[in-house]
Amino acid sequence: MNKKQMLIEKSLPHNFLAEKLILSCLIINSETLAFVIKTLPIEAFYFKNHEQIYRAIIFMSKYELSIDIFSLTAFLQKNGLLKEIGGIGILIEFMNEIPNLVNLEEYIQLVKDKFFRRLLIKFGYKTINIGYITNIPLEKILEELDNELLNLTNKTKTNLVPNSAELLNGIFFKLKEQFLNPSFSGLPSGFSNLDVLTQGFQKSELIILAGRPSMGKTALSLNITLNSLKISKLPVLFFSLEMSQEQIMYRLLAIETGISQTRLKNGQLYKNDWIKFNKAIKVFSKLPFFIDDSPNLSINGIRSKIKQIFIKQNELGLVIIDYLQLIQNLNIKNENRVQQISTITRLLKNLAREFNIPIIALSQLNRNVENRVDSKPTLSDLRESGSIEQDSDLVLLLYDGKYALSSDSIIELIIAKQRNGPIGTVKFSFNKKYIKFIEWLET
């Protein structure tokens, strides 16, 4: 280590007194240990002897050994650590400190603050060093750094467990707000029959929209996207792993204008069509809609893009992924496809909770559903179904009985699972020409 590195090492952020006061609290009153362990990792201590003492106290607690100045001294001596920590004089110094147990949480926050600052400095050096490595693609480097920074950000968040009174208080104000301003608790889909059953798409929920190929999964998700944008005005992020941004926009234009995709793509527009087209352009220009059509997208890539939208827009209403089976995960190459999908769905659910947003993931159904006498899909028909069913909060299955969409088909949307609500069926009229879903009312 050169002199410059030694200087940097010595000047790293730390709080010597706060570390001593925490350890004094633990020696004087071991009942505080459970709280400290939950909030303060071993590596948060800057001074090695403090870290060793803390580790010894945790070990003693694990094996239900009594903790006081005498037992701790004996333990350290028995394990050849007493000299390493600086001798018995160090422990006596702890006893001379008279910490105020009421301020323990404040001591912990002081130590954690310095710990996170050291991590940030370490991250900075890693950023500098990795910038010189030219044989790794820049995109991969940026993704790795972004994920590491996100993990560091998450570590700094203090998630205290609320008690029942705090939870009930939150529920009370939520119910009062809904009573005074009746509305769906979640993000509306724009289809009233569906929203009545689901109360909208709820924050932190993973929603699966599944169907066989050409059943209209993407079409329905785009109808929901447009409705949601117009009603809530909240940003929507659409991941298209199968179609380009241009193809998605043509579909949205068809939905909004009532002009077929074929005529839009061929430029066969009449005078009245141009009026509709210009009006649609004005509508879309005001909507916070984002399309990402990156191929081979990974969970880390999805997280990174979600974070970018949050930074840019300060909020995000909905994320839609088209579709689940096309998501890549480079960290699980040795697993079979069922295990990979299980990992991906679990990570998607974690993302929904992490960012507190609903995520809709489109999914394929197994082909064997076509060979049954009763071809109406069920949860077991989800492709690589194991954890898709387990991790999802809401599962919607598309069914038309023919597995081919003709003009103005009657489509059933089966609510096959809803963790916090009823199951049921909603019917739509679907016009393939204009990619338009309309609620079907029986007469």
Secondary structure, DSSP 8 states (H G I E B T S, - for coil): --HHHHHHHHTS---HHHHHHHHHHHHH-GGGHHHHHHH--GGG--SHHHHHHHHHHHHHHHTT---SHHHHHHHHHHTT-TTTTT-HHHHHHHHH----GGGHHHHHHHHHHHHHHHHHHHHHHHHHHHHT--SS-HHHHHHHHHHHHHHHHHHH-------HHHHHHHHHHHHHHHHHS---SSB--S-HHHHHHHSSB-TT-EEEEEE-TTSSHHHHHHHHHHHHHHHH---EEEEESSS-HHHHHHHHHHHHH---HHHHHHT---HHHHHHHHHHHHHHHTS-EEEE--TT-BHHHHHHHHHHHHHHHS---EEEEE-GGG-B-GGGTTS-HHHHHHHHHHHHHHHHHHHT--EEEEEEB-GGGGGSSS----GGGBTTHHHHHHH-SEEEEEE-SSSS--TTEEEEEEEEEETTS--EEEEEEEETTTTEEEE----
